[in-house]
Amino acid sequence: MHALHMIIGIGLLFWLTWRANRGEFSSGYVAPIENFGLYWHFVDIVWIFLFALLYLVDRHP
């Protein structure tokens, strides 16, 4: 599941880079880049909690 979200995120990153190289963003229009940052950090935070719940909980006798 994490790999799927990483693949989506990397695809979005390349798409945003392509759009930025075309000059579609300005100092007043950066909403897609900010939304991508929120998505990327959301995946990171969710993975931190899921990793702890799936792999670290109940591992010690």
PyMOL Python script that loads the backbone (N, CA, C, O; Angstrom):
from pymol import cmd

cmd.read_pdbstr("""\
ATOM      1  N   MET A   1       0.832  -1.187   0.000  1.00  0.00           N
ATOM      2  CA  MET A   1       0.000   0.000   0.000  1.00  0.00           C
ATOM      3  C   MET A   1       0.880   1.256   0.000  1.00  0.00           C
ATOM      4  O   MET A   1       0.610   2.228  -0.705  1.00  0.00           O
ATOM      5  N   HIS A   2       1.926   1.204   0.802  1.00  0.00           N
ATOM      6  CA  HIS A   2       2.823   2.364   0.846  1.00  0.00           C
ATOM      7  C   HIS A   2       3.494   2.564  -0.512  1.00  0.00           C
ATOM      8  O   HIS A   2       3.637   3.694  -0.976  1.00  0.00           O
ATOM      9  N   ALA A   3       3.899   1.477  -1.139  1.00  0.00           N
ATOM     10  CA  ALA A   3       4.559   1.586  -2.447  1.00  0.00           C
ATOM     11  C   ALA A   3       3.616   2.199  -3.482  1.00  0.00           C
ATOM     12  O   ALA A   3       4.051   2.983  -4.327  1.00  0.00           O
ATOM     13  N   LEU A   4       2.344   1.853  -3.424  1.00  0.00           N
ATOM     14  CA  LEU A   4       1.373   2.435  -4.353  1.00  0.00           C
ATOM     15  C   LEU A   4       1.302   3.948  -4.175  1.00  0.00           C
ATOM     16  O   LEU A   4       1.306   4.693  -5.155  1.00  0.00           O
ATOM     17  N   HIS A   5       1.238   4.397  -2.933  1.00  0.00           N
ATOM     18  CA  HIS A   5       1.183   5.830  -2.689  1.00  0.00           C
ATOM     19  C   HIS A   5       2.482   6.526  -3.080  1.00  0.00           C
ATOM     20  O   HIS A   5       2.462   7.675  -3.522  1.00  0.00           O
ATOM     21  N   MET A   6       3.601   5.843  -2.921  1.00  0.00           N
ATOM     22  CA  MET A   6       4.878   6.418  -3.345  1.00  0.00           C
ATOM     23  C   MET A   6       4.925   6.554  -4.864  1.00  0.00           C
ATOM     24  O   MET A   6       5.397   7.569  -5.379  1.00  0.00           O
ATOM     25  N   ILE A   7       4.449   5.558  -5.576  1.00  0.00           N
ATOM     26  CA  ILE A   7       4.427   5.614  -7.040  1.00  0.00           C
ATOM     27  C   ILE A   7       3.530   6.754  -7.511  1.00  0.00           C
ATOM     28  O   ILE A   7       3.885   7.490  -8.432  1.00  0.00           O
ATOM     29  N   ILE A   8       2.367   6.898  -6.877  1.00  0.00           N
ATOM     30  CA  ILE A   8       1.470   8.006  -7.229  1.00  0.00           C
ATOM     31  C   ILE A   8       2.161   9.337  -6.960  1.00  0.00           C
ATOM     32  O   ILE A   8       2.107  10.246  -7.789  1.00  0.00           O
ATOM     33  N   GLY A   9       2.807   9.453  -5.806  1.00  0.00           N
ATOM     34  CA  GLY A   9       3.493  10.691  -5.446  1.00  0.00           C
ATOM     35  C   GLY A   9       4.625  11.036  -6.391  1.00  0.00           C
ATOM     36  O   GLY A   9       4.789  12.198  -6.762  1.00  0.00           O
ATOM     37  N   ILE A  10       5.403  10.051  -6.785  1.00  0.00           N
ATOM     38  CA  ILE A  10       6.503  10.298  -7.719  1.00  0.00           C
ATOM     39  C   ILE A  10       5.956  10.700  -9.087  1.00  0.00           C
ATOM     40  O   ILE A  10       6.517  11.573  -9.750  1.00  0.00           O
ATOM     41  N   GLY A  11       4.868  10.069  -9.507  1.00  0.00           N
ATOM     42  CA  GLY A  11       4.226  10.461 -10.759  1.00  0.00           C
ATOM     43  C   GLY A  11       3.733  11.900 -10.716  1.00  0.00           C
ATOM     44  O   GLY A  11       3.911  12.651 -11.675  1.00  0.00           O
ATOM     45  N   LEU A  12       3.110  12.285  -9.601  1.00  0.00           N
ATOM     46  CA  LEU A  12       2.666  13.676  -9.447  1.00  0.00           C
ATOM     47  C   LEU A  12       3.845  14.641  -9.439  1.00  0.00           C
ATOM     48  O   LEU A  12       3.770  15.732 -10.004  1.00  0.00           O
ATOM     49  N   LEU A  13       4.923  14.234  -8.803  1.00  0.00           N
ATOM     50  CA  LEU A  13       6.111  15.087  -8.763  1.00  0.00           C
ATOM     51  C   LEU A  13       6.651  15.342 -10.167  1.00  0.00           C
ATOM     52  O   LEU A  13       6.989  16.479 -10.499  1.00  0.00           O
ATOM     53  N   PHE A  14       6.737  14.306 -10.993  1.00  0.00           N
ATOM     54  CA  PHE A  14       7.201  14.494 -12.369  1.00  0.00           C
ATOM     55  C   PHE A  14       6.236  15.362 -13.177  1.00  0.00           C
ATOM     56  O   PHE A  14       6.662  16.194 -13.978  1.00  0.00           O
ATOM     57  N   TRP A  15       4.930  15.161 -12.960  1.00  0.00           N
ATOM     58  CA  TRP A  15       3.924  15.956 -13.665  1.00  0.00           C
ATOM     59  C   TRP A  15       4.028  17.427 -13.277  1.00  0.00           C
ATOM     60  O   TRP A  15       3.954  18.302 -14.140  1.00  0.00           O
ATOM     61  N   LEU A  16       4.199  17.706 -11.983  1.00  0.00           N
ATOM     62  CA  LEU A  16       4.336  19.092 -11.537  1.00  0.00           C
ATOM     63  C   LEU A  16       5.645  19.713 -12.033  1.00  0.00           C
ATOM     64  O   LEU A  16       5.683  20.898 -12.366  1.00  0.00           O
ATOM     65  N   THR A  17       6.703  18.924 -12.082  1.00  0.00           N
ATOM     66  CA  THR A  17       7.976  19.425 -12.615  1.00  0.00           C
ATOM     67  C   THR A  17       7.828  19.782 -14.084  1.00  0.00           C
ATOM     68  O   THR A  17       8.345  20.806 -14.531  1.00  0.00           O
ATOM     69  N   TRP A  18       7.128  18.948 -14.834  1.00  0.00           N
ATOM     70  CA  TRP A  18       6.895  19.226 -16.253  1.00  0.00           C
ATOM     71  C   TRP A  18       6.098  20.516 -16.417  1.00  0.00           C
ATOM     72  O   TRP A  18       6.420  21.347 -17.266  1.00  0.00           O
ATOM     73  N   ARG A  19       5.051  20.681 -15.598  1.00  0.00           N
ATOM     74  CA  ARG A  19       4.244  21.905 -15.669  1.00  0.00           C
ATOM     75  C   ARG A  19       5.055  23.134 -15.256  1.00  0.00           C
ATOM     76  O   ARG A  19       4.903  24.200 -15.852  1.00  0.00           O
ATOM     77  N   ALA A  20       5.902  22.999 -14.256  1.00  0.00           N
ATOM     78  CA  ALA A  20       6.724  24.125 -13.805  1.00  0.00           C
ATOM     79  C   ALA A  20       7.714  24.528 -14.892  1.00  0.00           C
ATOM     80  O   ALA A  20       7.963  25.717 -15.090  1.00  0.00           O
ATOM     81  N   ASN A  21       8.275  23.563 -15.589  1.00  0.00           N
ATOM     82  CA  ASN A  21       9.205  23.873 -16.680  1.00  0.00           C
ATOM     83  C   ASN A  21       8.510  24.590 -17.831  1.00  0.00           C
ATOM     84  O   ASN A  21       9.147  25.340 -18.572  1.00  0.00           O
ATOM     85  N   ARG A  22       7.212  24.366 -17.983  1.00  0.00           N
ATOM     86  CA  ARG A  22       6.445  25.062 -19.018  1.00  0.00           C
ATOM     87  C   ARG A  22       6.039  26.464 -18.578  1.00  0.00           C
ATOM     88  O   ARG A  22       5.507  27.233 -19.378  1.00  0.00           O
ATOM     89  N   GLY A  23       6.288  26.805 -17.302  1.00  0.00           N
ATOM     90  CA  GLY A  23       5.982  28.140 -16.795  1.00  0.00           C
ATOM     91  C   GLY A  23       4.535  28.334 -16.378  1.00  0.00           C
ATOM     92  O   GLY A  23       4.027  29.454 -16.417  1.00  0.00           O
ATOM     93  N   GLU A  24       3.863  27.262 -15.981  1.00  0.00           N
ATOM     94  CA  GLU A  24       2.450  27.367 -15.618  1.00  0.00           C
ATOM     95  C   GLU A  24       2.224  27.918 -14.211  1.00  0.00           C
ATOM     96  O   GLU A  24       1.095  28.264 -13.866  1.00  0.00           O
ATOM     97  N   PHE A  25       3.259  28.006 -13.407  1.00  0.00           N
ATOM     98  CA  PHE A  25       3.107  28.494 -12.042  1.00  0.00           C
ATOM     99  C   PHE A  25       3.747  29.868 -11.908  1.00  0.00           C
ATOM    100  O   PHE A  25       4.736  30.183 -12.570  1.00  0.00           O
ATOM    101  N   SER A  26       3.157  30.676 -11.035  1.00  0.00           N
ATOM    102  CA  SER A  26       3.712  31.999 -10.745  1.00  0.00           C
ATOM    103  C   SER A  26       3.712  32.186  -9.236  1.00  0.00           C
ATOM    104  O   SER A  26       3.308  31.292  -8.492  1.00  0.00           O
ATOM    105  N   SER A  27       4.164  33.342  -8.789  1.00  0.00           N
ATOM    106  CA  SER A  27       4.202  33.586  -7.349  1.00  0.00           C
ATOM    107  C   SER A  27       2.794  33.639  -6.754  1.00  0.00           C
ATOM    108  O   SER A  27       2.638  33.467  -5.545  1.00  0.00           O
ATOM    109  N   GLY A  28       1.780  33.871  -7.563  1.00  0.00           N
ATOM    110  CA  GLY A  28       0.407  33.913  -7.074  1.00  0.00           C
ATOM    111  C   GLY A  28      -0.360  32.618  -7.267  1.00  0.00           C
ATOM    112  O   GLY A  28      -1.448  32.458  -6.714  1.00  0.00           O
ATOM    113  N   TYR A  29       0.186  31.690  -8.040  1.00  0.00           N
ATOM    114  CA  TYR A  29      -0.509  30.439  -8.309  1.00  0.00           C
ATOM    115  C   TYR A  29       0.428  29.262  -8.059  1.00  0.00           C
ATOM    116  O   TYR A  29       1.189  28.854  -8.936  1.00  0.00           O
ATOM    117  N   VAL A  30       0.356  28.742  -6.873  1.00  0.00           N
ATOM    118  CA  VAL A  30       1.178  27.581  -6.507  1.00  0.00           C
ATOM    119  C   VAL A  30       0.347  26.513  -5.795  1.00  0.00           C
ATOM    120  O   VAL A  30       0.906  25.632  -5.141  1.00  0.00           O
ATOM    121  N   ALA A  31      -0.968  26.581  -5.914  1.00  0.00           N
ATOM    122  CA  ALA A  31      -1.853  25.650  -5.207  1.00  0.00           C
ATOM    123  C   ALA A  31      -1.554  24.174  -5.520  1.00  0.00           C
ATOM    124  O   ALA A  31      -1.543  23.365  -4.592  1.00  0.00           O
ATOM    125  N   PRO A  32      -1.311  23.786  -6.781  1.00  0.00           N
ATOM    126  CA  PRO A  32      -1.012  22.372  -7.036  1.00  0.00           C
ATOM    127  C   PRO A  32       0.263  21.903  -6.323  1.00  0.00           C
ATOM    128  O   PRO A  32       0.330  20.765  -5.859  1.00  0.00           O
ATOM    129  N   ILE A  33       1.248  22.757  -6.238  1.00  0.00           N
ATOM    130  CA  ILE A  33       2.492  22.386  -5.566  1.00  0.00           C
ATOM    131  C   ILE A  33       2.256  22.248  -4.062  1.00  0.00           C
ATOM    132  O   ILE A  33       2.772  21.321  -3.437  1.00  0.00           O
ATOM    133  N   GLU A  34       1.484  23.157  -3.481  1.00  0.00           N
ATOM    134  CA  GLU A  34       1.174  23.068  -2.058  1.00  0.00           C
ATOM    135  C   GLU A  34       0.346  21.817  -1.763  1.00  0.00           C
ATOM    136  O   GLU A  34       0.584  21.141  -0.762  1.00  0.00           O
ATOM    137  N   ASN A  35      -0.614  21.507  -2.618  1.00  0.00           N
ATOM    138  CA  ASN A  35      -1.427  20.306  -2.419  1.00  0.00           C
ATOM    139  C   ASN A  35      -0.589  19.040  -2.525  1.00  0.00           C
ATOM    140  O   ASN A  35      -0.809  18.083  -1.783  1.00  0.00           O
ATOM    141  N   PHE A  36       0.367  19.031  -3.440  1.00  0.00           N
ATOM    142  CA  PHE A  36       1.263  17.886  -3.550  1.00  0.00           C
ATOM    143  C   PHE A  36       2.076  17.725  -2.270  1.00  0.00           C
ATOM    144  O   PHE A  36       2.255  16.605  -1.790  1.00  0.00           O
ATOM    145  N   GLY A  37       2.567  18.820  -1.717  1.00  0.00           N
ATOM    146  CA  GLY A  37       3.316  18.764  -0.465  1.00  0.00           C
ATOM    147  C   GLY A  37       2.471  18.211   0.671  1.00  0.00           C
ATOM    148  O   GLY A  37       2.955  17.418   1.478  1.00  0.00           O
ATOM    149  N   LEU A  38       1.211  18.624   0.739  1.00  0.00           N
ATOM    150  CA  LEU A  38       0.310  18.094   1.765  1.00  0.00           C
ATOM    151  C   LEU A  38       0.089  16.595   1.581  1.00  0.00           C
ATOM    152  O   LEU A  38       0.083  15.839   2.552  1.00  0.00           O
ATOM    153  N   TYR A  39      -0.092  16.167   0.329  1.00  0.00           N
ATOM    154  CA  TYR A  39      -0.277  14.745   0.044  1.00  0.00           C
ATOM    155  C   TYR A  39       0.949  13.945   0.469  1.00  0.00           C
ATOM    156  O   TYR A  39       0.826  12.906   1.117  1.00  0.00           O
ATOM    157  N   TRP A  40       2.123  14.430   0.103  1.00  0.00           N
ATOM    158  CA  TRP A  40       3.367  13.713   0.385  1.00  0.00           C
ATOM    159  C   TRP A  40       3.581  13.569   1.888  1.00  0.00           C
ATOM    160  O   TRP A  40       3.968  12.500   2.360  1.00  0.00           O
ATOM    161  N   HIS A  41       3.333  14.633   2.639  1.00  0.00           N
ATOM    162  CA  HIS A  41       3.512  14.569   4.086  1.00  0.00           C
ATOM    163  C   HIS A  41       2.423  13.716   4.745  1.00  0.00           C
ATOM    164  O   HIS A  41       2.678  13.057   5.753  1.00  0.00           O
ATOM    165  N   PHE A  42       1.236  13.728   4.190  1.00  0.00           N
ATOM    166  CA  PHE A  42       0.176  12.857   4.708  1.00  0.00           C
ATOM    167  C   PHE A  42       0.585  11.395   4.571  1.00  0.00           C
ATOM    168  O   PHE A  42       0.402  10.622   5.511  1.00  0.00           O
ATOM    169  N   VAL A  43       1.127  11.000   3.435  1.00  0.00           N
ATOM    170  CA  VAL A  43       1.580   9.623   3.236  1.00  0.00           C
ATOM    171  C   VAL A  43       2.679   9.295   4.243  1.00  0.00           C
ATOM    172  O   VAL A  43       2.682   8.206   4.817  1.00  0.00           O
ATOM    173  N   ASP A  44       3.608  10.215   4.465  1.00  0.00           N
ATOM    174  CA  ASP A  44       4.682   9.984   5.431  1.00  0.00           C
ATOM    175  C   ASP A  44       4.134   9.770   6.838  1.00  0.00           C
ATOM    176  O   ASP A  44       4.537   8.831   7.525  1.00  0.00           O
ATOM    177  N   ILE A  45       3.228  10.628   7.266  1.00  0.00           N
ATOM    178  CA  ILE A  45       2.703  10.532   8.628  1.00  0.00           C
ATOM    179  C   ILE A  45       1.889   9.262   8.806  1.00  0.00           C
ATOM    180  O   ILE A  45       2.025   8.577   9.820  1.00  0.00           O
ATOM    181  N   VAL A  46       1.047   8.941   7.835  1.00  0.00           N
ATOM    182  CA  VAL A  46       0.260   7.713   7.931  1.00  0.00           C
ATOM    183  C   VAL A  46       1.181   6.501   7.983  1.00  0.00           C
ATOM    184  O   VAL A  46       0.930   5.573   8.752  1.00  0.00           O
ATOM    185  N   TRP A  47       2.240   6.491   7.183  1.00  0.00           N
ATOM    186  CA  TRP A  47       3.149   5.353   7.174  1.00  0.00           C
ATOM    187  C   TRP A  47       3.865   5.204   8.505  1.00  0.00           C
ATOM    188  O   TRP A  47       4.104   4.078   8.942  1.00  0.00           O
ATOM    189  N   ILE A  48       4.212   6.296   9.160  1.00  0.00           N
ATOM    190  CA  ILE A  48       4.871   6.217  10.467  1.00  0.00           C
ATOM    191  C   ILE A  48       3.964   5.483  11.450  1.00  0.00           C
ATOM    192  O   ILE A  48       4.429   4.603  12.176  1.00  0.00           O
ATOM    193  N   PHE A  49       2.686   5.828  11.486  1.00  0.00           N
ATOM    194  CA  PHE A  49       1.764   5.168  12.403  1.00  0.00           C
ATOM    195  C   PHE A  49       1.484   3.725  11.982  1.00  0.00           C
ATOM    196  O   PHE A  49       1.428   2.833  12.829  1.00  0.00           O
ATOM    197  N   LEU A  50       1.309   3.496  10.693  1.00  0.00           N
ATOM    198  CA  LEU A  50       1.052   2.129  10.239  1.00  0.00           C
ATOM    199  C   LEU A  50       2.249   1.221  10.490  1.00  0.00           C
ATOM    200  O   LEU A  50       2.081   0.064  10.875  1.00  0.00           O
ATOM    201  N   PHE A  51       3.456   1.739  10.272  1.00  0.00           N
ATOM    202  CA  PHE A  51       4.653   0.937  10.531  1.00  0.00           C
ATOM    203  C   PHE A  51       4.680   0.516  11.993  1.00  0.00           C
ATOM    204  O   PHE A  51       4.928  -0.648  12.309  1.00  0.00           O
ATOM    205  N   ALA A  52       4.423   1.465  12.879  1.00  0.00           N
ATOM    206  CA  ALA A  52       4.429   1.146  14.305  1.00  0.00           C
ATOM    207  C   ALA A  52       3.349   0.121  14.636  1.00  0.00           C
ATOM    208  O   ALA A  52       3.602  -0.826  15.379  1.00  0.00           O
ATOM    209  N   LEU A  53       2.162   0.300  14.098  1.00  0.00           N
ATOM    210  CA  LEU A  53       1.072  -0.625  14.418  1.00  0.00           C
ATOM    211  C   LEU A  53       1.281  -2.011  13.812  1.00  0.00           C
ATOM    212  O   LEU A  53       0.978  -3.018  14.453  1.00  0.00           O
ATOM    213  N   LEU A  54       1.786  -2.071  12.603  1.00  0.00           N
ATOM    214  CA  LEU A  54       1.907  -3.359  11.919  1.00  0.00           C
ATOM    215  C   LEU A  54       3.149  -4.145  12.298  1.00  0.00           C
ATOM    216  O   LEU A  54       3.115  -5.375  12.330  1.00  0.00           O
ATOM    217  N   TYR A  55       4.250  -3.452  12.586  1.00  0.00           N
ATOM    218  CA  TYR A  55       5.515  -4.146  12.751  1.00  0.00           C
ATOM    219  C   TYR A  55       6.105  -4.073  14.151  1.00  0.00           C
ATOM    220  O   TYR A  55       6.905  -4.931  14.523  1.00  0.00           O
ATOM    221  N   LEU A  56       5.737  -3.087  14.921  1.00  0.00           N
ATOM    222  CA  LEU A  56       6.380  -2.925  16.222  1.00  0.00           C
ATOM    223  C   LEU A  56       5.499  -3.309  17.397  1.00  0.00           C
ATOM    224  O   LEU A  56       6.020  -3.652  18.458  1.00  0.00           O
ATOM    225  N   VAL A  57       4.196  -3.263  17.247  1.00  0.00           N
ATOM    226  CA  VAL A  57       3.297  -3.592  18.341  1.00  0.00           C
ATOM    227  C   VAL A  57       3.278  -5.110  18.528  1.00  0.00           C
ATOM    228  O   VAL A  57       3.175  -5.868  17.564  1.00  0.00           O
ATOM    229  N   ASP A  58       3.377  -5.524  19.754  1.00  0.00           N
ATOM    230  CA  ASP A  58       3.323  -6.944  20.140  1.00  0.00           C
ATOM    231  C   ASP A  58       4.469  -7.764  19.571  1.00  0.00           C
ATOM    232  O   ASP A  58       4.273  -8.922  19.203  1.00  0.00           O
ATOM    233  N   ARG A  59       5.653  -7.188  19.493  1.00  0.00           N
ATOM    234  CA  ARG A  59       6.826  -7.934  19.026  1.00  0.00           C
ATOM    235  C   ARG A  59       7.677  -8.456  20.176  1.00  0.00           C
ATOM    236  O   ARG A  59       8.549  -9.298  19.965  1.00  0.00           O
ATOM    237  N   HIS A  60       7.436  -7.968  21.388  1.00  0.00           N
ATOM    238  CA  HIS A  60       8.219  -8.389  22.542  1.00  0.00           C
ATOM    239  C   HIS A  60       7.386  -9.316  23.414  1.00  0.00           C
ATOM    240  O   HIS A  60       6.224  -9.024  23.697  1.00  0.00           O
ATOM    241  N   PRO A  61       7.976 -10.440  23.845  1.00  0.00           N
ATOM    242  CA  PRO A  61       7.218 -11.389  24.680  1.00  0.00           C
ATOM    243  C   PRO A  61       6.934 -10.828  26.066  1.00  0.00           C
ATOM    244  O   PRO A  61       6.309 -11.498  26.887  1.00  0.00           O
TER     245      PRO A  61
END
""", "prot")
cmd.dss("prot")
cmd.show_as("cartoon", "prot")
cmd.util.cbc("prot")
cmd.orient("prot")
